[in-house]
Amino acid sequence: MTGAASDQSVLLDLKAVSQTFHSKRGALPAVRDVSLSVGRGEVLCLVGESGCGKTTTARMAAGLAKPVAGSVEFEGADIWQLGKRERVAYRKAVQFIHQDPYASLNPIRTVYATLAAPLRKHGLAGSRKDAWEQAAALLARVEMTPAANFLNKYPHQLSGGQRQRVAVARALALGPRLIVADEATSMLDVSIRVGVLRMLSKLRQELDVGFVFITHDLAIARHFGTGGRIAVMYLGRVVEHGRTEDVIGDPQHPYTKALLSAVPDLAPGPRRDPGLRGVDIPDLAALPSGCTFHPRCPLYVPGTCDAVEPELLEAAGREVACHVVAGQADAAPADDTREKTGGGV
């Protein structure tokens, strides 16, 4: 896979995972045949509109949901085949940061109690004094100093940004090698969001921790994912995957171009129209035939796009699931395609 972690450094490997939910309307294929990997110290951003399957993919990566097909491997072992001891080690190594800092912290626990709980449970702190010192060190790690001002506070006494920093500190308590962050900054004010992103970037570099970072905002993905990779998801499938700089700087899939056109631009002048044929997202219970993006796609070719589902193939230095892009990759420059569709930024 283009830009994937090398075999020696792969921590987490999703192999053709799928997830289906069932409702009164029928089966809802939330994730379909997704293969992604991330290594130690790497960042993989999953981006896409709400309902595209990125959170479900993240939950499978963290072992919070079992795929109905495919496998999730951590350091080469299927996490759903691990023994009890190996399962505990995996749980310590992979931590999850939830989107909502208001709901992810227990309101009747102090910050100290929240941070001390995993330390005491896993035998990493032998006494209250030891747990207190380690909790203080964790707060210092997430830039909440002096720690004594926060350890005895309850979540309702903290700001949104402080709550999320406590959630990050809790995720770091067990010395993880991989952190799955689900929209970890989306509920924060913009000014606070930047500070949290800088803190997470610093932690990634200092601790050599891998990140699976979920966001619907490509501007955030560009900021946090520089030097890493981006996987763009649409209706449960990855439609473009490659180096962050390549995907942001030269998007190939028309859906990626549409997402980028929605990123706020402070530069004067008219914005480029992505040229979409429609704005409505298809229902998961009644997915379109062929390429599921074809009802909205400006590159739509009747008889092909609506008949055959595209595979994720090499094109312009990354992987793209698009019949037209894959067919024109060697014959026409990417700029020509972008100019015809009005996409890009």
C-alpha positions in Angstrom: 0.0 0.0 0.0 1.3 3.4 -1.0 3.0 5.2 2.0 2.2 2.4 4.4 4.4 1.6 7.3 7.3 -0.8 6.6 6.8 -4.4 7.7 9.4 -3.9 10.5 7.7 -0.8 12.0 4.0 -1.7 11.6 2.2 -1.4 14.9 -1.4 -1.8 13.8 -2.6 -3.3 10.6 -6.2 -3.3 9.4 -6.6 -6.0 6.7 -9.8 -5.7 4.6 -12.0 -4.9 7.7 -15.7 -4.4 7.3 -18.4 -3.5 9.8 -22.2 -3.8 9.3 -24.9 -2.5 11.5 -28.5 -3.7 11.4 -31.6 -1.5 11.8 -35.3 -1.6 10.9 -34.3 -0.2 7.5 -32.0 -3.2 6.9 -28.2 -3.7 6.9 -26.0 -0.6 7.1 -22.5 -1.3 5.7 -20.6 1.3 7.8 -17.2 0.2 6.7 -16.3 -1.9 3.7 -13.0 -3.6 2.9 -10.7 -1.1 4.5 -7.0 -1.9 4.7 -4.7 0.6 6.5 -1.6 0.4 8.7 0.3 2.7 11.1 3.7 2.4 12.6 5.4 3.7 15.7 5.8 7.5 15.7 3.6 7.7 12.5 0.4 9.6 12.1 -2.5 8.4 9.9 -5.4 10.8 9.5 -8.8 9.5 8.6 -10.9 12.2 7.1 -14.4 12.5 5.5 -17.9 13.7 6.1 -20.0 12.6 9.1 -21.2 9.1 8.5 -18.3 8.0 6.2 -17.2 5.3 8.6 -14.1 6.9 10.1 -15.1 6.6 13.7 -16.2 3.0 13.2 -12.9 2.2 11.6 -11.1 3.9 14.6 -13.2 1.8 17.1 -12.1 -1.4 15.3 -8.5 -0.3 15.3 -8.7 0.3 19.1 -10.4 -3.1 19.7 -13.7 -1.5 20.8 -15.7 -3.1 18.0 -15.0 -6.5 16.3 -15.1 -6.4 12.4 -17.6 -8.7 10.7 -14.9 -9.4 8.1 -11.2 -8.9 7.9 -8.7 -8.7 10.7 -7.1 -6.2 13.0 -3.5 -7.1 13.8 -1.2 -5.5 16.4 2.5 -6.2 15.9 1.5 -9.1 13.7 -1.1 -10.8 15.9 -4.8 -10.8 15.4 -6.2 -8.8 18.5 -9.3 -11.0 18.6 -7.2 -14.2 18.9 -5.0 -12.9 21.8 -4.7 -14.7 25.1 -5.7 -12.9 28.3 -2.2 -11.7 29.1 -1.5 -10.5 25.5 -4.9 -8.8 25.5 -4.0 -6.8 28.6 -0.7 -5.8 27.0 -2.6 -4.7 23.8 -5.0 -2.7 25.9 -2.2 -0.8 27.6 -0.4 -0.2 24.3 -3.3 1.2 22.4 -5.3 4.0 24.0 -8.4 5.9 22.8 -9.2 9.6 23.1 -12.9 10.4 22.8 -14.4 13.3 21.0 -16.4 14.8 23.9 -14.2 15.8 26.9 -17.5 16.6 28.8 -18.7 13.0 28.6 -15.4 11.1 28.6 -14.4 12.0 32.2 -16.3 10.7 35.2 -17.9 13.8 36.8 -17.6 12.5 40.4 -13.9 11.8 40.1 -11.2 14.3 40.7 -8.4 14.7 38.1 -6.1 12.8 40.5 -8.6 9.9 40.8 -9.0 9.8 37.0 -5.3 9.6 36.4 -4.5 7.3 39.3 -7.1 4.7 38.4 -5.2 3.1 35.5 -1.9 3.4 37.4 -3.2 1.5 40.4 -5.2 -1.0 38.3 -2.1 -2.1 36.4 0.3 -1.9 39.3 2.3 1.0 38.1 1.8 3.0 41.4 2.4 1.2 44.7 1.1 4.0 47.0 -1.0 7.1 47.0 2.2 9.2 47.1 3.6 7.4 44.0 0.3 7.8 42.2 0.1 11.5 43.1 3.6 12.1 41.7 2.9 10.2 38.5 -0.4 12.0 38.0 1.4 15.4 38.5 4.0 14.3 35.9 1.3 13.4 33.5 -0.3 16.8 33.9 3.0 18.5 33.3 3.4 16.4 30.1 0.2 17.9 28.8 1.1 21.4 29.8 -1.2 21.7 32.9 1.1 23.4 35.4 1.4 23.7 38.3 -0.2 20.3 38.7 -1.2 21.0 42.3 -3.8 23.5 41.0 -5.6 20.8 39.0 -5.2 17.4 40.8 -8.0 18.0 43.3 -10.4 19.6 40.8 -13.5 17.9 39.3 -14.2 18.0 35.5 -16.9 20.7 35.9 -14.3 23.0 37.4 -12.2 22.8 34.2 -12.5 24.4 30.8 -13.1 22.3 27.7 -9.5 22.5 26.7 -8.3 21.5 30.2 -10.7 18.5 30.2 -9.3 17.3 26.9 -5.8 17.6 28.2 -6.7 15.5 31.2 -8.2 12.9 28.7 -4.9 12.9 26.9 -2.9 12.6 30.1 -5.1 9.6 31.0 -4.3 8.0 27.6 -0.6 8.5 28.3 -0.7 7.0 31.8 0.0 3.4 30.6 2.8 4.4 28.2 1.0 3.6 25.0 2.7 3.0 21.6 -0.4 4.0 19.6 -3.2 6.5 20.3 -6.5 6.6 18.5 -7.9 10.1 18.7 -11.5 10.5 17.5 -12.3 14.1 16.6 -10.2 15.1 19.7 -10.4 18.8 19.0 -13.7 19.3 17.2 -15.6 20.4 20.4 -13.0 23.0 21.4 -12.8 26.7 20.6 -10.5 27.5 17.7 -7.9 29.2 19.8 -7.8 26.3 22.3 -7.8 23.8 19.4 -4.5 25.0 18.1 -2.9 24.6 21.5 -4.1 21.1 21.9 -2.9 20.2 18.4 0.5 21.6 19.1 0.7 19.6 22.3 -0.3 16.4 20.6 2.3 17.0 17.9 5.0 17.5 20.5 4.0 14.3 22.3 4.2 12.4 19.1 7.7 13.5 18.5 9.0 13.2 22.1 7.4 9.9 23.0 7.5 8.3 19.5 3.8 7.4 19.7 1.8 6.5 16.7 -1.5 8.2 16.0 -4.7 7.3 14.2 -6.3 10.8 14.1 -9.9 11.1 13.0 -11.2 14.4 11.8 -13.7 15.8 9.3 -11.6 19.0 8.9 -8.9 18.8 6.2 -7.3 21.9 7.6 -6.7 20.1 10.9 -5.5 17.0 9.1 -3.0 19.2 7.1 -1.8 20.8 10.4 -1.4 17.6 12.5 -0.7 15.1 9.7 2.3 16.8 8.0 4.9 14.1 7.4 2.3 11.4 7.8 -0.5 10.0 5.7 -4.1 10.7 5.0 -6.9 8.3 4.1 -10.0 9.9 2.7 -13.2 7.9 3.4 -16.6 8.1 1.7 -19.5 5.9 2.6 -17.4 3.2 4.3 -14.6 3.0 1.8 -11.2 4.6 1.4 -11.2 6.6 -1.8 -7.8 8.2 -1.6 -4.8 7.3 0.5 -1.2 8.8 0.4 1.3 11.1 2.0 -0.4 14.2 3.6 1.5 16.6 1.4 0.5 14.8 -1.8 -3.2 14.4 -0.9 -3.5 18.0 0.3 -1.3 19.6 -2.3 -2.4 17.6 -5.3 -5.8 15.8 -4.7 -6.8 13.3 -7.3 -10.2 12.0 -6.3 -13.1 14.4 -7.0 -14.4 13.8 -3.4 -11.1 14.9 -1.9 -11.2 18.0 -4.1 -14.7 18.8 -2.9 -13.6 18.4 0.8 -10.6 20.8 0.1 -12.9 23.3 -1.5 -14.8 23.5 1.7 -11.8 24.5 3.8 -12.0 28.3 4.7 -9.6 30.4 2.6 -8.6 33.8 3.8 -7.1 34.8 0.4 -9.1 37.3 -1.6 -10.9 36.3 -4.8 -13.6 33.8 -5.8 -13.5 30.3 -4.4 -13.2 27.3 -6.8 -16.5 25.4 -7.3 -15.9 21.6 -6.9 -18.6 21.2 -9.6 -20.5 18.4 -7.8 -23.6 17.1 -9.6 -25.5 16.8 -6.3 -25.1 17.6 -2.6 -27.2 14.8 -1.0 -25.3 11.9 0.5 -26.7 8.5 -0.4 -28.4 6.4 2.2 -26.3 3.5 3.6 -29.3 1.3 3.4 -29.6 1.9 -0.3 -26.1 2.5 -1.7 -25.8 3.4 -5.4 -24.5 0.8 -7.8 -20.9 1.0 -9.0 -19.0 3.9 -7.5 -21.0 5.2 -4.6 -19.8 8.7 -5.3 -21.1 8.7 -8.9 -24.4 10.5 -8.2 -22.4 13.5 -7.0 -19.2 13.2 -9.1 -18.3 15.8 -11.8 -16.2 13.1 -13.6 -19.2 10.7 -13.9 -19.0 8.4 -17.0 -22.3 6.5 -17.7 -22.0 2.8 -18.1 -18.7 2.6 -16.1 -19.0 4.6 -12.9 -22.5 3.4 -12.2 -21.8 -0.2 -13.1 -18.5 -1.2 -11.6 -17.1 -0.4 -8.1 -13.6 1.1 -8.5 -10.6 -0.5 -6.8 -8.0 1.4 -4.8 -5.2 1.6 -7.4 -1.9 3.4 -7.7 -2.3 6.9 -9.4 0.0 9.9 -9.2 2.0 8.6 -6.3 -0.9 7.5 -4.1 -3.9 5.2 -4.1 -7.2 6.4 -5.6 -10.5 4.6 -6.1 -11.7 6.3 -9.3 -12.2 4.8 -12.8 -11.6 8.1 -14.5 -8.5 9.1 -12.5 -6.9 5.7 -12.8 -7.7 5.6 -16.6 -6.2 9.1 -17.2 -3.3 9.0 -14.7 -0.7 8.2 -17.4 -2.3 10.2 -20.2 -3.2 13.5 -18.7 -1.5 15.8 -16.2 -3.3 16.0 -12.8 -3.6 19.8 -13.3 -5.7 19.3 -16.4 -8.1 17.1 -14.5 -8.4 19.6 -11.7 -8.9 22.5 -14.0 -11.8 20.7 -15.8 -13.5 19.8 -12.5 -12.9 23.0 -10.7 -11.6 21.1 -7.7 -8.6 21.6 -5.5 -7.5 24.6 -3.5 
